[in-house]
Amino acid sequence: MRVGHGASVIDRGADYAVQMAVIGHDPNAVEIEVSERRLVVRIPGPTGFAERTFDFAQPIECDGVSARWRDGALLIVLPKKPGRRVAVE
């Protein structure tokens, strides 16, 4: 099992993009868990799970997260939760 050590996280302004090489695995077996400031990616292997954890400075809009698998690479897009403006009275 190979989980790329060279995972990249890119802050694209409105979202974060996480890309990692995952060679020789069934994309349907990959587990992706997201919470307000953390992403956990688990990939099963013969001796258990390989796990990568990513923490973010800004909160994530969990319902908008998407994941795509292409040619042994996993791309996860995590939209940032928008801030809320408060009117001063």
N, C-alpha and C positions, 0 to 999 in steps of 0.2 A: 504494500500500500504506500502510495506517495501522496502526501498533502504538501503542496508547494510552500516552502518557507518564505517565498518571496511574495506573499500576499500584499496587495497594495490597497490603501485607503485614500480616496481622493475627495476632498471637500469641494463640491461643485457649486457652492452658494446655497441653492434651494434644497440640495440633497447631498448625501454621501454615497459614493460608489465604492464597493468592496469587490476586488477581483482576486481570485486565487486559482492556481493550477491544481486540478484534482484529476490525476491520471488513472485510468483503469477501474473506475467505479460506476455503479449504477446510479444515475442521478435521482431515481425514485427512492433510493435508500438514504439519501442525504437528509439530515434533520437540521432545520433552520429555526432558531428560536430568537425572538426579538422582544425587547422590553424598552422602556422609555429611553434609556441611555446605553443599552448593551445589545450586541449581536453575538450569538453563539452558533457555530457551525460544527455539526458532528457527522463524521463519516465512518461507517462501520467497516471493520476489517477483521481478519482472522483472529486477532487477539483482543478485540474490543473496539472501542471508538477512538478515533483521532479527533481531538477537539481544538478549535481555535476560538478565542474570545476577543472581541473588539469593543472598546468603550469609547463613547462619543461625548464631546463637550456640550452639544446642544441636544435637546430631546427629539426623539424620533416619532413620526406619525405612523404608528404600528400598522394601522389598517392599509396604508399605502405602499408597504414594502413589497418589492417584486424580486424574483430570482429567475435567472436564465442560465442554461447550460449549453455551451457550444464548444466543440472540439477540445474537450478535456479542461475547459475553463469554466468556472462558476462566477457569474456576475450578479451581485446583489445591490439593488438600488434602494436606499433608505431615505425617504423624504423627511425633511426637518419639520417639526411641529412649528407652525407659525406663532409668533408672539402675539400678545393681545394688547392693544392700545387702550389706555384708560383715560377718559376725559376728566379734566380737572374742573371742579365746580366752584 
